[in-house]
Amino acid sequence: MKGLLLTGLRWTAVGYLSIVLLMSFLERWLVYPAPPPAAGEWSPEGGDFEEAWIDVPPLKGAAATRVHGWFFPHEEASHALLYCHGNGVDVSSLPSLARLLRDQLDAAVLVFDYRGYGKSEGKPFEAGVIADGMAAQRWLAERTGRTPAQTLVVGRSIGGGVATAIVAEQGAAALVVQSGFTTLPAAAAIHYPWLPVRLVMQNRYDSLGRIARYDGPVLISHGTADEVVPFEQGQRLFETAPGFKRFIELPDLSHRQPQPPSYYDDLRAFLADLPAR
């Protein structure tokens, strides 16, 4: 009987370890579920944007690459805004949002795809995606006659992790995070409590540590019904930010729902109240 029990425990351990190894192997596909490019609309109507190809320098273990984006100019722009999207979309689905941000904020807007998304080259991994975002911020700054520290950086979901990493390194006029997590493993642990994701995940996006290094203005919004990233993680991110900051609680908003119209009123008010730097 004891032998059968030990054999059962061994097979249970082997099975569990196999699942952990499989999830580790599949991490890139789970973290970066890029939609197939063929599914996108790559010739949107309007003619009010420019195609952008952004050079990204080489990284350790990754050659130089190019990422693709769309730039929506504004003749009398008060702001230059970089938008970092979530992990399940590419820029082909973002023209309406880019125009909304442009018109609501009087902003020149750049939306771009991380490596491995849309028309962008390469394969996604944390350091590479962050490098893509930093290069996109520099491109936007040069295109609009600003410095990177004079741009607004907006990120949604995993894009919040990208945006926070960008501003921690290059600064920004303000950081705006929508539905952001403290760290990616902390968010993943909610959905996989039986896996040691905090130990084995390679893509970590430590927004909590990075936002503590950014002393510029921060606006964080989070839905109370967010089923992907708990509302409390957005609150903790806000509490950790050391500078001028505001938090927008969005009652009953889930993770995949767009920001409500009232959000843009709050965003404009936040930008109007930015302290002089």
N, C-alpha and C positions, 0 to 999 in steps of 0.2 A: 504493500500500500504506500509506504514511504517512497519507494522507487518510482511509482506511478506519479506521485505528487511532484517529485523533483523533476521528472521528465516533463510534466505539464507546465511547471514553472519555467523550465528552460525554453520550451517551445513558445510560451507566452512572451518571454523576453526577446527571443529571436524575432517573433512577429512584430512586436512593438518597435524594435530597432530597425526592422525592415521598413516599417511605415515612416519612421523618422528620416531614414536615409532617402526614401522616395520623395517625401515632402521637401527635403533639402535639394534634391535633384530638380524638382519642379518649381523651385522658388522663383526663378526668373519669369516663368509663365504665369505664376500666381500673382506676383507683384506687378508685372507689366503686361497685362492682357490687351495688347494693342489691337485695335480693330483692323481687319484686312484693308489695305489701301484701296482695293477695288470697290469697297463698299462706300467710299466717300464721294462727295461732290466737289471735284477739283476745279470746276469752272463756274464759280458762283456769279450770279448777276450783280450788277451795280457798278463795276468799273471804278470803285472808290478806294482801291487798295493796291499795294505794290507787292510783288513776290520778293521774298528775302531769302538769300542763301548766306548762311553764317558759318565762317570758318572757326573750327574748334581745335586748339593745339593738341598735340599728342599727350597722352598720360602714360603712366607706368602700366605696361601691359596692353595698351590700346593706341593705335596709330591716330594721327590727325584725321579729322573727319569734317563733314559739313552737315548742318541741320537746316531744315526748311521752315519758313514761317511766312506769315502775311502781315504787312504793315498797313495800318489804316491811318493816314495822316490827318491832321487838323490844321487849317490855315492859321488859326489864332489860338493855338494850344496853350492852356494854362499848365498842363501836366504832360509828361511822357510816361506811359504806363506799360509795363511788361506783365503779361498774363501767363501764369504757369498752370496748365490744365491738370485734371485728374488722370488716373491711369487707364481709364476705359474709353477715352476719346482721342481724336486727333484734330488738327486745325480745320479739317474739312467740315466739321460740325460747329465751328465757332464764329462764322461771320456775323450772325445776328447778335451774339453776345459782344463781340468786338465793337460793333456799331453802337450797341446800347451803352457800353462804357465810354466810347468816344463822345456820344451825344450828351449823356448825363453829366459827364465830368469835364467837358471841353478838353479832351485829352487825345494826343496822338497815341495809338495803341499798337503794340506788337504782340501777336500770338505766334507761338512757335511749337514745333514738335521735338520731343526728346529723341535721341538716337534710337533707331528701331521703330519709330512711329511715323506714319504717313510717308512722306518722301525723304525723310531724314535717313542718313546713312548709319551703319553700325548696329551694335546690339546694346540694349540698355543695361546699365548697372549703376549703382549709386554714385560713385565718383564721376563717372562719365556723364550721367544726367545732370549733375550739379555743374560740371564744367560746361555743358551745353547752355544751361541757364545763365551762367556768368558771362559766356560769350555773347548770348542774346542781349543781356543788359548792356554790355559794352557797345554792341551794334546799335541798339536803340539810342544810347547816349550820343554816339557820334552822329547818327542820322538826324537827331534833333538839336544838335549844338549844345549838349549838356555834358556833365560828368555822370558816371554811374550813380554817385551819391545824390544826384538831383532827380533821379527817376523814382516813380512809384512801382513797387513790386507787389503783385497780387497773386496769391496761390490758393488753389482749391484742393482739398483732400490731400493726396500725395504731393500735389503741386504746392501745398502749404509747406511741406517739408523741403521741397526744392527752393521755394522763395526764401524761407528762413535761412537756409544755407548760403544763398546768394548774398543776402544783406549782411550776414555775419562776416563775410569776407570782403565785400566791396561797398557796403553801405547802401543807403537809399534815403530818399526824402521821407518815405513812410513804407511800412510793411503792412499788408492787408491779408489776413488769413481767413479762409472760409472752411469750416468743417475740418479743422486741423487736429492732428494727433500730437501727443507728447513725444513718443518714439514709435516707429513702425512696429517693432516687436510688441510693444505695450498694446497697440491696437489689435495686432494679430492674436495675441493671447486671449482676447475676449472671445474670439471665434474658434480657437483651437486650445482650450484650456488643458487638454490632455496631452499636448505636445510641448516639449521644452523650447518653444520658439525664441524665448529671450536669450537662450544660450546658442542656438544654431543658426539663426538668421544672419545672412551676410549683408543684406540691405537694411540698414538700421535707421537712417534719417533721424538723428537725435535732435529734434527740434527744441526740446527742453533745454539741452545744453547750449545750443546755438543761439536761441533767442536771448539767453542770459548775457551773451557777448555783444548784443546789438542794443545800443542805447538810444536809438532813434524812435520816432513815433510808431505805434503799433495799434491796429484795429483788428479785433478778432470777433467773428460772428460764429454762432453755433446753434443748430436746431435742437430743441429739447427732445425731439422724437428721432434723433439720429440713431439708426440701427447698425451702422458700420463703425463709426467712431463715437464713443460715449461722450455725452455732453460735458461730463466732468473733466475730460482730457482738454477740451477747449478752455474751460475755466482755469485749469492748472497752468496751461500755456500762458494765459493772460496774466495770472498772478506772478509768473516768473519774469515776465518782461520788465526791465528796470526803468524804462523811460516813460514819456508821455504816452498814455494808452487809454483805449476805450473797449468795452465789451458790449456786443449786441446779442441779446438772448432772443432767439426766434422760436416762439411757442409753436409746438406741434409740427415743426418742419423736419422732414426726414432727410437722410443724407443725399438722396438723388434729386430732391426737389430744388428748383432754382431759387435764388434769393428773391424775396417778395419786393414789390415796388417801394415799400417803406424803407427797405434797406438802403436804397440809393439816396434817399433823403438824409439818412444817418451818415452815409459815406461822404456826401457833400459837406455836411456840417462838420464832420471830423477834419476834412481837408481844409475847410475855412478856418478852423481853430488851431492849425498846426503852429507850434511855437517857432519863432524866428531862429535860424541856425546860422 
